[in-house]
Amino acid sequence: MSDPLKDKDLSTRAVHAGERAPRPDFTPVVTPIYPSIGYLYDDMDDLDAIFAGAREGYVYTRYGSPTVTAFEAAIANLEEGQAALAFASGMAAIHAALLGLGLRAGTSALVAQDVYGATYALFDRLLASQGVDVRFLDMADLGAVEGACEALRPRVLFLETISNPLLKVADIPALAQLAHACGAALVVDNTFATPYLCRPLSIGADVVIHSATKYIGGHGDALGGVVVTSTEHRHAMYEVLKMTGANLGPQEAWLLMRGLKTLPLRMARHCANALQVADGLAHMGEVTRVLYPGRPDHAGHRLATRLFGGQGYGGMVAFELRDADQEKVFRFFQALQLCLPATTLGDVYTLVLYPAHSSHRALSAAARARVGIGPGLVRMSVGIEAVEDILADVKQALDTVRYE
Ligand SMILES: Cc1ncc(COP(=O)(O)O)c(C=O)c1O
């Protein structure tokens, strides 16, 4: 084959040299990062067929990219779903999933009252302002859910497997029955539980969503979201994604896929550490209440044992500091030397967060009080460090606050 760069100017060769080598006869063990926005085919008809959806392939990164496809295949496999669709963030995934399910003016949604703050705001402000009838309720009250389903005939029931930040556990099989009886789709945010503990699609959910930024990635260095569902629902959400463009980038897809490989190892350690931290906190004088589904005193303990099959209870712990307000909680955070007061969760590092000023800041004080987020509530994402070191750090910080 003649060299197309032969006799070309330096600036032309600088642009094209080394690119588009003939296809290799090897397969990389790890999926490469494909940053290319455009794709070439030997025959222009192939490009046309891909645009038309008549054959698989890539034309433009907003329509899909090989690294992102690999990540989608991996998460669909772990969540035991037919297909997955990745997004730039967990919120983008939730938004597109709801639009793809047909939530629009004149339809209604039943939403767990203690979902993540931005999810609450998405329903309460954005979707409600666009004419969706949104009702928040306690999903543990199955009678109330049944009544609301019958009265509203909602298009969607939305909840979190383990809620943020109160760590309530949702009875997914029972809620799936109620949703389906009134023609609604059950949408489950499985961010806190991960497929290590629970695969909601296998117990009745129609759509599973993750903020992949959290346990899926696991290292606090990639923002992403993903939806796992049926091929049919994915198709509708993909049409939304092509128009709105909240795509996951290939670099992030690669990082998230690398994170997935150690998800079970990390989750086993997160769960073991969190149980010990929760028990340790319960014996610390400055702590008045510990919320952890792994403790027998948690309202969802038996349900969690059934749903999570004895694998553990997750890495998230919430607790109330005695007589605390924002100022005291902040002093506690500032006294911590190992645990990090950073606004995220699910990383290898132990993280603490004050829901009232970050994850649930979007809620009014009255709305926070209504769902049970008090002024002394702290949320801890227990990392994979040595548990003795985590507990020692919490104890010294509480001692500092007490004696200051
Ligand atoms: C349970 C849950 N769902 C969704 C989100 C939103 O994810 P992202 O920040 O990736 O948009 C978060 C973020 O903290 C979350 O905790």
The ligand as an SDF file (V2000), in Angstrom:
LIG
                    3D

 16 16  0  0  0  0  0  0  0  0999 V2000
  -27.6880    7.5610   46.6710 C   0  0  0  0  0  0  0  0  0  0  0  0
  -27.1720    8.5410   45.6640 C   0  0  0  0  0  0  0  0  0  0  0  0
  -27.7320    8.5800   44.4500 N   0  0  0  0  0  0  0  0  0  0  0  0
  -27.3080    9.4540   43.5100 C   0  0  0  0  0  0  0  0  0  0  0  0
  -26.3040   10.3540   43.7700 C   0  0  0  0  0  0  0  0  0  0  0  0
  -25.8700   11.3290   42.7130 C   0  0  0  0  0  0  0  0  0  0  0  0
  -24.6720   10.9010   42.1520 O   0  0  0  0  0  0  0  0  0  0  0  0
  -23.6440   11.8620   41.3850 P   0  0  0  0  0  0  0  0  0  0  0  0
  -23.0120   12.7440   42.4020 O   0  0  0  0  0  0  0  0  0  0  0  0
  -22.7110   10.8820   40.7320 O   0  0  0  0  0  0  0  0  0  0  0  0
  -24.4410   12.6350   40.3950 O   0  0  0  0  0  0  0  0  0  0  0  0
  -25.6820   10.3380   45.0310 C   0  0  0  0  0  0  0  0  0  0  0  0
  -24.6080   11.2980   45.3350 C   0  0  0  0  0  0  0  0  0  0  0  0
  -24.1340   11.3980   46.4460 O   0  0  0  0  0  0  0  0  0  0  0  0
  -26.1480    9.4250   46.0080 C   0  0  0  0  0  0  0  0  0  0  0  0
  -25.6160    9.3920   47.2270 O   0  0  0  0  0  0  0  0  0  0  0  0
  1  2  1  0
  2  3  1  0
  2 15  2  0
  3  4  2  0
  4  5  1  0
  5  6  1  0
  5 12  2  0
  6  7  1  0
  7  8  1  0
  8  9  2  0
  8 10  1  0
  8 11  1  0
 12 13  1  0
 12 15  1  0
 13 14  2  0
 15 16  1  0
M  END
$$$$
